[in-house]
Amino acid sequence: MTLAGIALVAVLVVRGEGGLALGDRIAVIEIDGLIEDDEWYLKQIRRFRRDPSVKGFLITINSPGGLVGPAQSLYWEFRRLREEGYPVVAAIGAVGASGGYYVALGADSIFVLPGSLTGSIGVIMELPDVSALLRKVGVEMQVVKSADHKDTGTMYRPLSPEDREVLNALVSDVYEQFVEAVAEERGIPAEEVRQLADGRIYSGRQALERGLVDRIGNMQDALAAVGRMAGLGEDPRLVRQPPEVEFTLLDLLLGRGATSSLTRLVGPLEQAGEPRLKFVVPF
């Protein structure tokens, strides 16, 4: 047992995949799924900043986007890493669209596969309206509010023309922020970006032709690039943050797989009544 433990530690040290390593390394941050919170990612970045062996960052992205705030937060954090002197390279896998693409803009260079789904530059706000259903069952919501627009976006009444004007202005402003980020990071005039930013999805090859990304390649190609930029060669050692696993009572009663399925089912229902501004592909 002791010899096996020593051998395992030796393998981790040589590979640089765990908390121990000899020599400098590239930190890997995986953006996977909907971007609904930035806390976990920021915690990883803080940890890697404190590690003197970390000389660069590889951001792997497989995300259709998510909420505006967390996507912008991650973009700014990766951009800050660049400003601090770290090389940062993003590798988009199956999908890195809308908010996923926004995050990638923080990198020095963006790699995509020819068939990756990317682009979808735009903003969407989806507001449920259950007022017709409530009328059918004889339920009415009584509202006391401090100003006319305080309940704008509520699911209990349709949007008024004034509400729609307010929300259109909000969406337009955030859309312009997206356009400005693309124009600045990709060196494309804002007017040209607006022509590309009609919400459509591009393949990786189409995005490359339009200047939205830098290279065609997979994660290994992106790793070789950031390794060269960091002076570590094309096959640098890596370090990843181990996932935080929480074990709940539901896991004990139902099993972790059943709990995850239940969470995916109930989560959207819990959020249905919340106005949520999103950079996301709606499928």
PyMOL commands that set and color helices and strands:
alter all, ss='L'
color gray80, all
select helices_A, chain A and resi 2-15+39-49+68-83+99-104+131-136+161-186+190-196+204-209+219-229+249-254+256-270
alter helices_A, ss='H'
color red, helices_A
select strands_A, chain A and resi 25-32+54-63+65-67+88-97+109-112+117-119+124-126+201-203+215-216+237-240+276-280
alter strands_A, ss='S'
color yellow, strands_A
deselect
rebuild
show_as cartoon
